[in-house]
Every structure is written in C-alpha cells, then in structure tokens.
Amino acid sequence: MSQGTWENTPNETVMQRTFMLYGIRYLPHYQRLGQFVSPGYDKYSTTHYGTHELVSAGAVEELYPLWSRASL
C-alpha cells in the first residue's frame, strides 16, 4: 500500500459477550477484563459495570460481533 492510500477492508469482528438492559447494550471495556460500559462511554467516565451488577439488575447476556478487545 502506497503512502496516502487507505485499504478499504473492514476490521475483523469476533462474537463477544454483551448485556442488554432496558434496550441498552452494554459492551465490554476495551482494556478492563470483566467490566462493561454503556453507550457514550469515554476515557474520562468512571462508570463501569461488572457482570454481577448487570445480571442483578435484570440484564440479558447476548453475543454480538465486535472488534477485538485487549487481552490482559
């Protein structure tokens, strides 16, 4: 690939565990294993949810295709 051109292929996704709670999908944190975040999460947010917290609140576990997360 020459400088200034972009490869037009999508990143590969893998099926990952997510949780649905009241129509909102909670995604796994990119670096914190076992932690999930809500949509709109940014690096300054401190709100993370553990599996137990989400299940206790009534969230349903689902598999969803996402980009790979860091493996720690």
Phi and psi restraints in degrees (range 20) as a CNS / XPLOR table:
assign (resid 1 and name C) (resid 2 and name N)
       (resid 2 and name CA) (resid 2 and name C) 1.0 -82.8 20.0 2
assign (resid 2 and name N) (resid 2 and name CA)
       (resid 2 and name C) (resid 3 and name N) 1.0 161.3 20.0 2
assign (resid 2 and name C) (resid 3 and name N)
       (resid 3 and name CA) (resid 3 and name C) 1.0 -62.0 20.0 2
assign (resid 3 and name N) (resid 3 and name CA)
       (resid 3 and name C) (resid 4 and name N) 1.0 136.8 20.0 2
assign (resid 3 and name C) (resid 4 and name N)
       (resid 4 and name CA) (resid 4 and name C) 1.0 91.3 20.0 2
assign (resid 4 and name N) (resid 4 and name CA)
       (resid 4 and name C) (resid 5 and name N) 1.0 -3.5 20.0 2
assign (resid 4 and name C) (resid 5 and name N)
       (resid 5 and name CA) (resid 5 and name C) 1.0 -112.8 20.0 2
assign (resid 5 and name N) (resid 5 and name CA)
       (resid 5 and name C) (resid 6 and name N) 1.0 153.4 20.0 2
assign (resid 5 and name C) (resid 6 and name N)
       (resid 6 and name CA) (resid 6 and name C) 1.0 -116.8 20.0 2
assign (resid 6 and name N) (resid 6 and name CA)
       (resid 6 and name C) (resid 7 and name N) 1.0 141.7 20.0 2
assign (resid 6 and name C) (resid 7 and name N)
       (resid 7 and name CA) (resid 7 and name C) 1.0 -77.7 20.0 2
assign (resid 7 and name N) (resid 7 and name CA)
       (resid 7 and name C) (resid 8 and name N) 1.0 133.6 20.0 2
assign (resid 7 and name C) (resid 8 and name N)
       (resid 8 and name CA) (resid 8 and name C) 1.0 -101.9 20.0 2
assign (resid 8 and name N) (resid 8 and name CA)
       (resid 8 and name C) (resid 9 and name N) 1.0 45.0 20.0 2
assign (resid 8 and name C) (resid 9 and name N)
       (resid 9 and name CA) (resid 9 and name C) 1.0 -116.4 20.0 2
assign (resid 9 and name N) (resid 9 and name CA)
       (resid 9 and name C) (resid 10 and name N) 1.0 140.6 20.0 2
assign (resid 9 and name C) (resid 10 and name N)
       (resid 10 and name CA) (resid 10 and name C) 1.0 -72.5 20.0 2
assign (resid 10 and name N) (resid 10 and name CA)
       (resid 10 and name C) (resid 11 and name N) 1.0 153.8 20.0 2
assign (resid 10 and name C) (resid 11 and name N)
       (resid 11 and name CA) (resid 11 and name C) 1.0 -67.1 20.0 2
assign (resid 11 and name N) (resid 11 and name CA)
       (resid 11 and name C) (resid 12 and name N) 1.0 147.8 20.0 2
assign (resid 11 and name C) (resid 12 and name N)
       (resid 12 and name CA) (resid 12 and name C) 1.0 -73.8 20.0 2
assign (resid 12 and name N) (resid 12 and name CA)
       (resid 12 and name C) (resid 13 and name N) 1.0 144.5 20.0 2
assign (resid 12 and name C) (resid 13 and name N)
       (resid 13 and name CA) (resid 13 and name C) 1.0 -114.7 20.0 2
assign (resid 13 and name N) (resid 13 and name CA)
       (resid 13 and name C) (resid 14 and name N) 1.0 157.8 20.0 2
assign (resid 13 and name C) (resid 14 and name N)
       (resid 14 and name CA) (resid 14 and name C) 1.0 -131.5 20.0 2
assign (resid 14 and name N) (resid 14 and name CA)
       (resid 14 and name C) (resid 15 and name N) 1.0 150.0 20.0 2
assign (resid 14 and name C) (resid 15 and name N)
       (resid 15 and name CA) (resid 15 and name C) 1.0 -71.1 20.0 2
assign (resid 15 and name N) (resid 15 and name CA)
       (resid 15 and name C) (resid 16 and name N) 1.0 127.1 20.0 2
assign (resid 15 and name C) (resid 16 and name N)
       (resid 16 and name CA) (resid 16 and name C) 1.0 -132.8 20.0 2
assign (resid 16 and name N) (resid 16 and name CA)
       (resid 16 and name C) (resid 17 and name N) 1.0 157.1 20.0 2
assign (resid 16 and name C) (resid 17 and name N)
       (resid 17 and name CA) (resid 17 and name C) 1.0 -74.8 20.0 2
assign (resid 17 and name N) (resid 17 and name CA)
       (resid 17 and name C) (resid 18 and name N) 1.0 128.8 20.0 2
assign (resid 17 and name C) (resid 18 and name N)
       (resid 18 and name CA) (resid 18 and name C) 1.0 -130.1 20.0 2
assign (resid 18 and name N) (resid 18 and name CA)
       (resid 18 and name C) (resid 19 and name N) 1.0 171.9 20.0 2
assign (resid 18 and name C) (resid 19 and name N)
       (resid 19 and name CA) (resid 19 and name C) 1.0 -130.7 20.0 2
assign (resid 19 and name N) (resid 19 and name CA)
       (resid 19 and name C) (resid 20 and name N) 1.0 138.3 20.0 2
assign (resid 19 and name C) (resid 20 and name N)
       (resid 20 and name CA) (resid 20 and name C) 1.0 -107.9 20.0 2
assign (resid 20 and name N) (resid 20 and name CA)
       (resid 20 and name C) (resid 21 and name N) 1.0 127.7 20.0 2
assign (resid 20 and name C) (resid 21 and name N)
       (resid 21 and name CA) (resid 21 and name C) 1.0 -138.4 20.0 2
assign (resid 21 and name N) (resid 21 and name CA)
       (resid 21 and name C) (resid 22 and name N) 1.0 114.9 20.0 2
assign (resid 21 and name C) (resid 22 and name N)
       (resid 22 and name CA) (resid 22 and name C) 1.0 53.3 20.0 2
assign (resid 22 and name N) (resid 22 and name CA)
       (resid 22 and name C) (resid 23 and name N) 1.0 41.2 20.0 2
assign (resid 22 and name C) (resid 23 and name N)
       (resid 23 and name CA) (resid 23 and name C) 1.0 80.1 20.0 2
assign (resid 23 and name N) (resid 23 and name CA)
       (resid 23 and name C) (resid 24 and name N) 1.0 5.4 20.0 2
assign (resid 23 and name C) (resid 24 and name N)
       (resid 24 and name CA) (resid 24 and name C) 1.0 -110.0 20.0 2
assign (resid 24 and name N) (resid 24 and name CA)
       (resid 24 and name C) (resid 25 and name N) 1.0 128.7 20.0 2
assign (resid 24 and name C) (resid 25 and name N)
       (resid 25 and name CA) (resid 25 and name C) 1.0 -91.6 20.0 2
assign (resid 25 and name N) (resid 25 and name CA)
       (resid 25 and name C) (resid 26 and name N) 1.0 123.0 20.0 2
assign (resid 25 and name C) (resid 26 and name N)
       (resid 26 and name CA) (resid 26 and name C) 1.0 -96.7 20.0 2
assign (resid 26 and name N) (resid 26 and name CA)
       (resid 26 and name C) (resid 27 and name N) 1.0 125.0 20.0 2
assign (resid 26 and name C) (resid 27 and name N)
       (resid 27 and name CA) (resid 27 and name C) 1.0 -102.3 20.0 2
assign (resid 27 and name N) (resid 27 and name CA)
       (resid 27 and name C) (resid 28 and name N) 1.0 152.8 20.0 2
assign (resid 27 and name C) (resid 28 and name N)
       (resid 28 and name CA) (resid 28 and name C) 1.0 -66.6 20.0 2
assign (resid 28 and name N) (resid 28 and name CA)
       (resid 28 and name C) (resid 29 and name N) 1.0 140.6 20.0 2
assign (resid 28 and name C) (resid 29 and name N)
       (resid 29 and name CA) (resid 29 and name C) 1.0 -63.3 20.0 2
assign (resid 29 and name N) (resid 29 and name CA)
       (resid 29 and name C) (resid 30 and name N) 1.0 146.3 20.0 2
assign (resid 29 and name C) (resid 30 and name N)
       (resid 30 and name CA) (resid 30 and name C) 1.0 -65.3 20.0 2
assign (resid 30 and name N) (resid 30 and name CA)
       (resid 30 and name C) (resid 31 and name N) 1.0 -30.2 20.0 2
assign (resid 30 and name C) (resid 31 and name N)
       (resid 31 and name CA) (resid 31 and name C) 1.0 -123.8 20.0 2
assign (resid 31 and name N) (resid 31 and name CA)
       (resid 31 and name C) (resid 32 and name N) 1.0 -24.6 20.0 2
assign (resid 31 and name C) (resid 32 and name N)
       (resid 32 and name CA) (resid 32 and name C) 1.0 -94.1 20.0 2
assign (resid 32 and name N) (resid 32 and name CA)
       (resid 32 and name C) (resid 33 and name N) 1.0 101.0 20.0 2
assign (resid 32 and name C) (resid 33 and name N)
       (resid 33 and name CA) (resid 33 and name C) 1.0 -60.2 20.0 2
assign (resid 33 and name N) (resid 33 and name CA)
       (resid 33 and name C) (resid 34 and name N) 1.0 132.0 20.0 2
assign (resid 33 and name C) (resid 34 and name N)
       (resid 34 and name CA) (resid 34 and name C) 1.0 82.7 20.0 2
assign (resid 34 and name N) (resid 34 and name CA)
       (resid 34 and name C) (resid 35 and name N) 1.0 3.6 20.0 2
assign (resid 34 and name C) (resid 35 and name N)
       (resid 35 and name CA) (resid 35 and name C) 1.0 -111.2 20.0 2
assign (resid 35 and name N) (resid 35 and name CA)
       (resid 35 and name C) (resid 36 and name N) 1.0 144.5 20.0 2
assign (resid 35 and name C) (resid 36 and name N)
       (resid 36 and name CA) (resid 36 and name C) 1.0 -125.8 20.0 2
assign (resid 36 and name N) (resid 36 and name CA)
       (resid 36 and name C) (resid 37 and name N) 1.0 150.4 20.0 2
assign (resid 36 and name C) (resid 37 and name N)
       (resid 37 and name CA) (resid 37 and name C) 1.0 -128.1 20.0 2
assign (resid 37 and name N) (resid 37 and name CA)
       (resid 37 and name C) (resid 38 and name N) 1.0 156.1 20.0 2
assign (resid 37 and name C) (resid 38 and name N)
       (resid 38 and name CA) (resid 38 and name C) 1.0 -89.5 20.0 2
assign (resid 38 and name N) (resid 38 and name CA)
       (resid 38 and name C) (resid 39 and name N) 1.0 167.5 20.0 2
assign (resid 38 and name C) (resid 39 and name N)
       (resid 39 and name CA) (resid 39 and name C) 1.0 -59.8 20.0 2
assign (resid 39 and name N) (resid 39 and name CA)
       (resid 39 and name C) (resid 40 and name N) 1.0 146.0 20.0 2
assign (resid 39 and name C) (resid 40 and name N)
       (resid 40 and name CA) (resid 40 and name C) 1.0 85.0 20.0 2
assign (resid 40 and name N) (resid 40 and name CA)
       (resid 40 and name C) (resid 41 and name N) 1.0 5.3 20.0 2
assign (resid 40 and name C) (resid 41 and name N)
       (resid 41 and name CA) (resid 41 and name C) 1.0 -64.0 20.0 2
assign (resid 41 and name N) (resid 41 and name CA)
       (resid 41 and name C) (resid 42 and name N) 1.0 138.0 20.0 2
assign (resid 41 and name C) (resid 42 and name N)
       (resid 42 and name CA) (resid 42 and name C) 1.0 -130.8 20.0 2
assign (resid 42 and name N) (resid 42 and name CA)
       (resid 42 and name C) (resid 43 and name N) 1.0 174.0 20.0 2
assign (resid 42 and name C) (resid 43 and name N)
       (resid 43 and name CA) (resid 43 and name C) 1.0 -65.7 20.0 2
assign (resid 43 and name N) (resid 43 and name CA)
       (resid 43 and name C) (resid 44 and name N) 1.0 -14.2 20.0 2
assign (resid 43 and name C) (resid 44 and name N)
       (resid 44 and name CA) (resid 44 and name C) 1.0 -93.7 20.0 2
assign (resid 44 and name N) (resid 44 and name CA)
       (resid 44 and name C) (resid 45 and name N) 1.0 -10.7 20.0 2
assign (resid 44 and name C) (resid 45 and name N)
       (resid 45 and name CA) (resid 45 and name C) 1.0 -75.1 20.0 2
assign (resid 45 and name N) (resid 45 and name CA)
       (resid 45 and name C) (resid 46 and name N) 1.0 144.7 20.0 2
assign (resid 45 and name C) (resid 46 and name N)
       (resid 46 and name CA) (resid 46 and name C) 1.0 -110.8 20.0 2
assign (resid 46 and name N) (resid 46 and name CA)
       (resid 46 and name C) (resid 47 and name N) 1.0 6.2 20.0 2
assign (resid 46 and name C) (resid 47 and name N)
       (resid 47 and name CA) (resid 47 and name C) 1.0 -89.9 20.0 2
assign (resid 47 and name N) (resid 47 and name CA)
       (resid 47 and name C) (resid 48 and name N) 1.0 110.1 20.0 2
assign (resid 47 and name C) (resid 48 and name N)
       (resid 48 and name CA) (resid 48 and name C) 1.0 -124.7 20.0 2
assign (resid 48 and name N) (resid 48 and name CA)
       (resid 48 and name C) (resid 49 and name N) 1.0 150.3 20.0 2
assign (resid 48 and name C) (resid 49 and name N)
       (resid 49 and name CA) (resid 49 and name C) 1.0 -124.2 20.0 2
assign (resid 49 and name N) (resid 49 and name CA)
       (resid 49 and name C) (resid 50 and name N) 1.0 135.7 20.0 2
assign (resid 49 and name C) (resid 50 and name N)
       (resid 50 and name CA) (resid 50 and name C) 1.0 -85.6 20.0 2
assign (resid 50 and name N) (resid 50 and name CA)
       (resid 50 and name C) (resid 51 and name N) 1.0 165.5 20.0 2
assign (resid 50 and name C) (resid 51 and name N)
       (resid 51 and name CA) (resid 51 and name C) 1.0 -56.4 20.0 2
assign (resid 51 and name N) (resid 51 and name CA)
       (resid 51 and name C) (resid 52 and name N) 1.0 -46.7 20.0 2
assign (resid 51 and name C) (resid 52 and name N)
       (resid 52 and name CA) (resid 52 and name C) 1.0 -61.1 20.0 2
assign (resid 52 and name N) (resid 52 and name CA)
       (resid 52 and name C) (resid 53 and name N) 1.0 -41.5 20.0 2
assign (resid 52 and name C) (resid 53 and name N)
       (resid 53 and name CA) (resid 53 and name C) 1.0 -60.8 20.0 2
assign (resid 53 and name N) (resid 53 and name CA)
       (resid 53 and name C) (resid 54 and name N) 1.0 -44.4 20.0 2
assign (resid 53 and name C) (resid 54 and name N)
       (resid 54 and name CA) (resid 54 and name C) 1.0 -68.7 20.0 2
assign (resid 54 and name N) (resid 54 and name CA)
       (resid 54 and name C) (resid 55 and name N) 1.0 -44.8 20.0 2
assign (resid 54 and name C) (resid 55 and name N)
       (resid 55 and name CA) (resid 55 and name C) 1.0 -64.4 20.0 2
assign (resid 55 and name N) (resid 55 and name CA)
       (resid 55 and name C) (resid 56 and name N) 1.0 -40.3 20.0 2
assign (resid 55 and name C) (resid 56 and name N)
       (resid 56 and name CA) (resid 56 and name C) 1.0 -62.9 20.0 2
assign (resid 56 and name N) (resid 56 and name CA)
       (resid 56 and name C) (resid 57 and name N) 1.0 -30.9 20.0 2
assign (resid 56 and name C) (resid 57 and name N)
       (resid 57 and name CA) (resid 57 and name C) 1.0 -81.7 20.0 2
assign (resid 57 and name N) (resid 57 and name CA)
       (resid 57 and name C) (resid 58 and name N) 1.0 -6.4 20.0 2
assign (resid 57 and name C) (resid 58 and name N)
       (resid 58 and name CA) (resid 58 and name C) 1.0 102.7 20.0 2
assign (resid 58 and name N) (resid 58 and name CA)
       (resid 58 and name C) (resid 59 and name N) 1.0 11.4 20.0 2
assign (resid 58 and name C) (resid 59 and name N)
       (resid 59 and name CA) (resid 59 and name C) 1.0 -68.6 20.0 2
assign (resid 59 and name N) (resid 59 and name CA)
       (resid 59 and name C) (resid 60 and name N) 1.0 148.2 20.0 2
assign (resid 59 and name C) (resid 60 and name N)
       (resid 60 and name CA) (resid 60 and name C) 1.0 -107.8 20.0 2
assign (resid 60 and name N) (resid 60 and name CA)
       (resid 60 and name C) (resid 61 and name N) 1.0 129.5 20.0 2
assign (resid 60 and name C) (resid 61 and name N)
       (resid 61 and name CA) (resid 61 and name C) 1.0 -75.7 20.0 2
assign (resid 61 and name N) (resid 61 and name CA)
       (resid 61 and name C) (resid 62 and name N) 1.0 135.2 20.0 2
assign (resid 61 and name C) (resid 62 and name N)
       (resid 62 and name CA) (resid 62 and name C) 1.0 -140.6 20.0 2
assign (resid 62 and name N) (resid 62 and name CA)
       (resid 62 and name C) (resid 63 and name N) 1.0 152.0 20.0 2
assign (resid 62 and name C) (resid 63 and name N)
       (resid 63 and name CA) (resid 63 and name C) 1.0 -93.1 20.0 2
assign (resid 63 and name N) (resid 63 and name CA)
       (resid 63 and name C) (resid 64 and name N) 1.0 140.8 20.0 2
assign (resid 63 and name C) (resid 64 and name N)
       (resid 64 and name CA) (resid 64 and name C) 1.0 -146.6 20.0 2
assign (resid 64 and name N) (resid 64 and name CA)
       (resid 64 and name C) (resid 65 and name N) 1.0 139.7 20.0 2
assign (resid 64 and name C) (resid 65 and name N)
       (resid 65 and name CA) (resid 65 and name C) 1.0 -73.9 20.0 2
assign (resid 65 and name N) (resid 65 and name CA)
       (resid 65 and name C) (resid 66 and name N) 1.0 119.7 20.0 2
assign (resid 65 and name C) (resid 66 and name N)
       (resid 66 and name CA) (resid 66 and name C) 1.0 -135.1 20.0 2
assign (resid 66 and name N) (resid 66 and name CA)
       (resid 66 and name C) (resid 67 and name N) 1.0 162.0 20.0 2
assign (resid 66 and name C) (resid 67 and name N)
       (resid 67 and name CA) (resid 67 and name C) 1.0 -63.8 20.0 2
assign (resid 67 and name N) (resid 67 and name CA)
       (resid 67 and name C) (resid 68 and name N) 1.0 152.5 20.0 2
assign (resid 67 and name C) (resid 68 and name N)
       (resid 68 and name CA) (resid 68 and name C) 1.0 -61.6 20.0 2
assign (resid 68 and name N) (resid 68 and name CA)
       (resid 68 and name C) (resid 69 and name N) 1.0 143.9 20.0 2
assign (resid 68 and name C) (resid 69 and name N)
       (resid 69 and name CA) (resid 69 and name C) 1.0 -100.1 20.0 2
assign (resid 69 and name N) (resid 69 and name CA)
       (resid 69 and name C) (resid 70 and name N) 1.0 164.3 20.0 2
assign (resid 69 and name C) (resid 70 and name N)
       (resid 70 and name CA) (resid 70 and name C) 1.0 -65.3 20.0 2
assign (resid 70 and name N) (resid 70 and name CA)
       (resid 70 and name C) (resid 71 and name N) 1.0 142.9 20.0 2
assign (resid 70 and name C) (resid 71 and name N)
       (resid 71 and name CA) (resid 71 and name C) 1.0 -104.0 20.0 2
assign (resid 71 and name N) (resid 71 and name CA)
       (resid 71 and name C) (resid 72 and name N) 1.0 116.7 20.0 2
